[in-house]
Amino acid sequence: MNKITLKIDGMMCGMCEAHINDVIRRTFRVKKVTSSHRKSVTVIWTEDDIDEAALRLAIGTTGYEVKEVSKEPFPGTKTFR
């Protein structure tokens, strides 16, 4: 399992979070995605690696800008509901 954390510029409300989450779910195979406009952060959990350029492009089409991407292996298995 991989954990990808994105710093995103431009999220102002819950609808902004929903736009980001929706485009990620539609574009990539992910286990879970959450966003926080207050922290300007989106966290993605996925089995597969996601190309950083593809992430930036997908999110850029929604009008937001990815400022930073960090990837780390997520140890163990996490159950999502």
GIKA-V549352 format. One record per residue. N is the residue number from 1. BURIAL is I if it has 16 or more other ideal C-beta (glycine too) atoms within 10 Angstrom, else O. D_FIRST is the distance of its C-alpha to the first C-alpha in Angstrom with 2 decimals. Layout:
# GIKA-V549352
n=N burial=BURIAL d_first=D_FIRST
n=N burial=BURIAL d_first=D_FIRST
This chain:
# GIKA-V549352
n=1 burial=O d_first=0.00
n=2 burial=I d_first=3.80
n=3 burial=I d_first=6.83
n=4 burial=I d_first=9.98
n=5 burial=O d_first=13.28
n=6 burial=I d_first=16.47
n=7 burial=O d_first=20.02
n=8 burial=I d_first=22.14
n=9 burial=O d_first=25.92
n=10 burial=I d_first=28.02
n=11 burial=I d_first=26.41
n=12 burial=O d_first=29.35
n=13 burial=O d_first=28.70
n=14 burial=O d_first=26.65
n=15 burial=O d_first=27.51
n=16 burial=I d_first=26.07
n=17 burial=I d_first=22.73
n=18 burial=O d_first=23.04
n=19 burial=I d_first=23.90
n=20 burial=I d_first=20.84
n=21 burial=I d_first=18.49
n=22 burial=O d_first=20.47
n=23 burial=I d_first=20.44
n=24 burial=I d_first=16.68
n=25 burial=O d_first=16.35
n=26 burial=O d_first=19.22
n=27 burial=O d_first=18.16
n=28 burial=I d_first=14.45
n=29 burial=O d_first=12.16
n=30 burial=I d_first=10.04
n=31 burial=I d_first=9.02
n=32 burial=O d_first=10.96
n=33 burial=I d_first=13.07
n=34 burial=O d_first=15.67
n=35 burial=I d_first=18.52
n=36 burial=O d_first=21.33
n=37 burial=I d_first=24.56
n=38 burial=O d_first=25.97
n=39 burial=O d_first=23.33
n=40 burial=I d_first=22.93
n=41 burial=I d_first=19.12
n=42 burial=I d_first=16.41
n=43 burial=O d_first=12.80
n=44 burial=I d_first=10.22
n=45 burial=I d_first=6.77
n=46 burial=I d_first=5.72
n=47 burial=O d_first=4.67
n=48 burial=O d_first=7.52
n=49 burial=O d_first=9.03
n=50 burial=I d_first=11.81
n=51 burial=O d_first=15.17
n=52 burial=O d_first=16.66
n=53 burial=O d_first=20.08
n=54 burial=O d_first=19.03
n=55 burial=I d_first=17.51
n=56 burial=O d_first=20.76
n=57 burial=O d_first=22.88
n=58 burial=I d_first=21.46
n=59 burial=I d_first=21.81
n=60 burial=O d_first=25.10
n=61 burial=O d_first=26.58
n=62 burial=I d_first=26.46
n=63 burial=O d_first=28.51
n=64 burial=I d_first=26.03
n=65 burial=O d_first=25.15
n=66 burial=I d_first=21.92
n=67 burial=O d_first=23.16
n=68 burial=O d_first=20.15
n=69 burial=I d_first=16.53
n=70 burial=O d_first=14.24
n=71 burial=O d_first=10.78
n=72 burial=O d_first=8.96
n=73 burial=O d_first=6.11
n=74 burial=O d_first=5.25
n=75 burial=O d_first=6.90
n=76 burial=O d_first=7.60
n=77 burial=O d_first=7.16
n=78 burial=O d_first=8.36
n=79 burial=O d_first=11.18
n=80 burial=O d_first=12.24
n=81 burial=O d_first=15.92
